[in-house]
Amino acid sequence: MDVLQLFLLFLCVFHLTLSGPLSKHIDHRNLFTQRVCCKRQSHFVYIGQDISGSPVSVDVGMCRSHCGMATRSSHEARQREYSKHSSMLEFLRSKKMRTRGPSAPEIPEQPSRLPSCRAGQACEPTGMRVERLLLFEGPREVEVIEECHCEIKLSQCVRVPALRTYYFETPYETVIDVGGCSRSKGGSEGFSCVPTKFDSALLETPNKGDVIRTVAACELRESCYRVPFVEYYYETVQHTDGVKEERLKEIDVGRCLGGCTTGNRCLFRSPSDPENCHLWSERPSGSCVPQGYQSHSFINQHGQIRTILSITSCFCQN
């Protein structure tokens, strides 16, 4: 019995000795820890003023990309600072005295380098709801993140599901997959995965109904790109035998989508190291506008010639 007890005691000590250093290496790979890190945190955004003139701030939320203590937003910091004072007047006085006195040295925040998800994944929203706010300037819709989860990073440009909850906590609450595009990048700089085809979904509301535009397909395109936009017209055709035929004419007039704030801004790269850029251009601030066009002429129902212009290409105008 004495030998068996000594052997068991030796095993226990050996296990405790190894569990310490091993836990340091496998703790950050723990799946439960990653799921805890990838979660929603508060992020307040100032929206505007409501119809009474009061400021409106909404907690739209954000998904944590790294583990560690969540940073407080500026809205939460102001609320915590104001709670220390008995009145707004005292709060303003103390703030004015701090601005007059010597400023305290700022301690740079040391962000955690440990990502909230394992390699090849990103912390993305798993569900969002659409808040409808009545502001002084008019109604506005704001997307609010509800939850987050670790999602696999896709290397291909594909359409991905994107669930949106409309009329939250009302009898008209509806969940619609509005769709989105994966965040994959093209082989060339300036190309992104963007929506190119759209669809629509009917949303039942207290005021009859709303039409919600959804994403149907995605492709790798430049930041400013053309998408199809079909319009129909009545066309009158005169046949050789004198018979007039009225038929439907389909014209893809096109639309320009995207922005002009991305792309390759490098003007001169190092010959020895192409990754090193010596000269950068200013970030363009233009808009995506039509560049080329094509005319379509036909005879309408009244016997008049009508010409419709369609967009063939788009470019960024400074």
N, C-alpha and C positions, 0 to 999 in steps of 0.2 A: 504493500500500500504506500509506503514511503517513497518508493521509486516512481510509482505512477503519479503521485501528487507532485513530485519534483518535475516530472516530465510535463504535466499539464501547466504548471507554473511557468516553465520555460517557454512553452508555446504562447502563453498569454503575453509575456514580456516581449517576445519576438514580434508578435502581431502589433502591439502598441508601438514598438520601435519603428516598424515599417509604415504604419498607417499615417504617421505625421508627414514625412516627406512626400509620400505618394499622393496625399490629399492636396498638396500644393500644386501638383501637376495636373490633376484630373478635375479640380473644382470648377475651373472655367469651362470645362467641356460638359458639365452636368446639364442635361436637357431641362430639368426643372428650373435650374438657375437661369437659363436662357429665356424660358417662357416668362419668368418673373420680370426679367430686365426688359423684354419687349412688351411694353404696355403703354397705355395712353397716359399722358400728363397734361396738365392744364396749360393753355396758351390763349390768353385774352387778347382780342383784337377790337380796336375802336371802330365801330361801324358808322356812327353819325349821331344825329339827334332825332328823337321821336317827335310826334306831333305836338307834344307839350313843351318841347325845347330842351328836355333832359338828355344828357349824353347816354349813348347805348354802347355797351361793350359786351361781346359774346365770347364765351369760352369755346373756341372752335377746336381746341385740342391739338395735340401733335404726338407722333409716335417716336419713342426714344430710340435713338440709333446706337447709344452706348450705355453700358451699365454704370452704376455709381449713383451718387445723390443727384436727384433731379434739381436742375436750376430753377429758381423762382422767376416767374415772369415779372416784368416791370409793374404790371397792374397789381400783382400780389404783394410786391415789395412796398408799393405806395400804401396799400391797405394796412399792412403790418406796421409801417412807420406812423401812419395816422392814428392807429389804435393806441399808441403810447401816449397821446395827448388828449386832454379833456375836451378841447374844442378845436374848430378849424382855425380860429384866430391864433391860438397858441401854437398850432402846427405851422402856420405861415410865419409867425415870429421866429420860431426856432430854426426854420429853414432859411430865413433871411440872415440870422446870426451866423449860421454855418457858412453861408456864401461869403460873408465879410471876413471871417477868420481864416487862418491858414488851412489849406486843403490837406486832408490826410492822404498819405500815399496809398495808391490803389494796389491791392494785391492781386496779381493776375490769377485768374481761375485756372486750375489744373484739370482739364477734362480727362475723364477716364478713357484709356486707349482700348479697353476691352469692349468689342461690339456686343450689342444685345442679341444678335443671332449668330449662328455658326457660319463658317465660310460658305460662300455661294448663296447666302440668303440675305434678305433685308427686312427690316421691321416696317410693315405697311399696314394701312387701315384695312380692317376686315368688314367694316360696316359704317355707313355714314347716313345721317339724316339731314333733310333740307328744312331749315328754319325760315319761315316767311315773316319778315319784320315790316311794320308800317312806319316808315321814317318821314321826316318833314319833307324831304325831296320826293318821296313816293315809295311804293313797296319795293322791297329788295329781298333776294334769296341768299342765304348763307349756308354753306355746307359745314356740318359739324361732325368730327370724328367721334365715333362711339367706342370702338375697340380696336386693338392692334394685334397682329400676329406675325410670326416669321414666315416669309414667303420666298420661294425659290426665285433667284434672278434668272430670267429667261434670256438666252442668247439670240433668239430669233424674234423678228417683228411680227407679233400676233395680237389679235384682239383678246383682251382678258375681261372677265366679269367685273362689274362695279355696281354693287347694290346700293340703292338710294331709297330711304324711307321718306315718303311725303305725307304731310298732314299727321305728324306724330301725335299719338295719344288723342286722336279724334275718331269719330265714326267713319271718316274717310281715309284712315291710315292705309297706305298702299306701298308695297316694296316693288321697285322696278329695277331691272338690270339695264342701266344706261350704257354700260360698256366703257372700255378704255383701251389704251394701247400700252404694250409692254415698254419698259424703259431701256430697251436694247438700243445700242448705237451702231451706226453703219461703219463700214471699213474706212470710208473717207470722212474727213472732218466736215462738220456742217450738216451732216445727215442725221435725222432722228426718225423714230417710229411715230407716225402721226396718223390720225383718222382720215380716210379717203372716201369712205362710203357711209351714209347715214340712213337711219330708219326712224320711225316714230312710234310712240306708244300713247294711248289715250288714258288720261288720268281723270277719274270721276271726282268732281269737287262740288261744294255747295252751290257754286255758280255754274252749273251745267257740266263743263269739262275743260281740261287743258291738254294740249298736245306737247309731249315731252320728246325732244330729239335724242336719239340714241346712236351709238357708234356701231356700225355693222362690219367694217373691215378696216385694217390698218396696213400701211406700207412705209418703206424707208424713203423719205423725201427730204429735200432741202427745207430750211426753216420757212421759206416763202414758197408756196406751191399752189397749183391749180387743182380743183376738185370738180367733178361733174355736177351740173345743175340743169335738169331737164325742164323745158317749158313746151307747152302744146299750143298750136294755133290752127285755125280753120283756113284751109287752102282750097282755092277753086282752080280746077284744071280744065282747059279747053282741049277736047279731042279733035282729031282731024275730021271726023264725021259730023262735027257741030254740036255734039253732046257735051254739056258741062257736068263735071263731077266735083262734088265737095267732099274733101277728105281731111283727115287729121294729120298735121305736120308736126313732127317731133324735132326740136332743136336743143342741143346741149350747149347752153349759153355759158356755162362754167362759172366758177367763183374763185376768188383768191383768198386763201387762208394762211394762217401762220403769222409769225412775227419776224422782226428784223433785228433782233438783239443777240442772235447766236451766229455761229459760223467761225471760219478760220480768219482771225484778225492778225495773223503773223505776216509781216511784209518781208522780213529778211531772216533766214535761218542760218545757223552755223554750218559751213560745208562739211566739217568733220563730225559734228554731232547734230543731226536733223531735229532732235528733240529740243535743242536749245534755240530759242528765238531771241535775236538781238534787237529787233524793232517791231513794236506792236502798233497797230492802227487804233484810232479811237473807236469806241463801241458805237456802231451805227444806231441812229434813233429814228430811222424812216419807217414808212408803212409799206405793207405788201399790197401792190397795186398791179393792174393789168399791164402787160408789156406788148403782147401781140394779139391781134384780133382777126376775125373772119366775118364777112357779111353774108347773110342769107336773105335772098329776095324771093317773094312769091306774091300771088294775087289773092287778096282776101275775099270775104263774102260779098263785099260791095263793089267788086271789080277794080279795086285800087291796088297799086303795087305797094307792098310793105316790106321794109328792110329791117332785119334784126341782126345786131352785132353779137358775136360770141367771143369769149376770151379763149385764146390759145396758149398763152404763157403769162407768167407773173414774175415780178422782180421787186427788189427793195428800193424804194425811192427815198433818197435822203432829204 
